[in-house]
Amino acid sequence: MNLDAPSISRRRWLAGGVSSAATAAVLGTLSPHFAWAQANTPRRAAPRVPATKKFGLVLGSGAARGFAHIGVIKAFEESGLRPDLIVGTSAGALVGAFSAAGISASQMEETALRVRDIEIVDFETGSKRGMVVGDSLQRFVNIAVRGRAIESLQTPFAAIATQRRTGELAMLQRGDIGLAVRASCSVPGVFIPAKIGEVEYVDGALVSPVPVRAARQLGAELVVAVDVGSAAINANPMGTYEQVMHAFEIMGRSLAGLESEQADVLIRPDTRSIPSTDFASRAALIAIGYAAGKRFVPVVAEKIAQMRARKA
């Protein structure tokens, strides 16, 4: 996609939602190859996750619809359901990092409703590789989690990204949290690829929109996946940005379906009535996620009880 075309001005992209996209981490061949990576130099060894008997929460990509993840987590927190592992892609990586750091869903909701675009978006007008640098998003996340490394988080966490050159899936589990989230959210053509060491990374949704397999790889026996990327109802994208996003949605639906169906519990908040580019509907999306989460609380609680009974 050519974002350098004269017809697509910086102002038009702002109006189309690119600046708000960084707030929720926009967008989103399953690769059988998993690459292990770290965001900068690790400060200590990566968290050890026991091979079995763990409740893993998987948060998928979905652009603005990623706000629904906050609602699901809010419902879980109210019922005392806390995962042993969190794995997220793109929008799910952003929300997942906050949750893994011990930031409550209520705090995330308050932040989502008040944050300004200028706090998380930094434009690079001279680059042909993308319009958003990503430094501001990285800094925003690191301030929120108080500069902790991924391996020091309250809950073990992995952000899913795509190695730009090889197309392989990478599970970012060490080092700089903000950089890992930035890598997972780096939509090609919109964000300049994030660089960790000598490797460049782009949006994890390109290879795993709902990273169930990664959660299994990390030792989760019970996987609860939240897929917020519903197909839009009577979608009729008008602008260039909306058309690009819609194309990615079409591409990603079968890919997400292949993996999400492997979860033990699959939660799909009904986000169809809200376009993935509608970042003004944050409160509505959080409410939709909350309603879906509340419906599934008894199911998840029962699955956890069954898992623990097997362990005993």
Salt bridges, closest charged atoms under 4 A:
GLU78 OE1 - LYS294 NZ 3.78
GLU109 OE1 - LYS74 NZ 3.09
GLU110 OE2 - ARG114 NE 3.21
GLU119 OE2 - ARG116 NE 3.53
ASP135 OD1 - ARG182 NH1 2.73
GLU200 OE1 - ARG129 NH2 2.76
GLU200 OE1 - ARG164 NE 2.59
GLU221 OE1 - LYS53 NZ 3.47
GLU221 OE2 - ARG310 NH2 2.72
ASP227 OD2 - ARG253 NH2 2.85
ASP227 OD2 - ARG268 NE 3.23
GLU249 OE2 - ARG65 NH1 3.76
GLU249 OE1 - HIS246 ND1 3.69
GLU261 OE2 - ARG268 NH1 3.51
ASP264 OD2 - ARG216 NH2 3.03
ASP270 OD1 - ARG272 NE 2.76
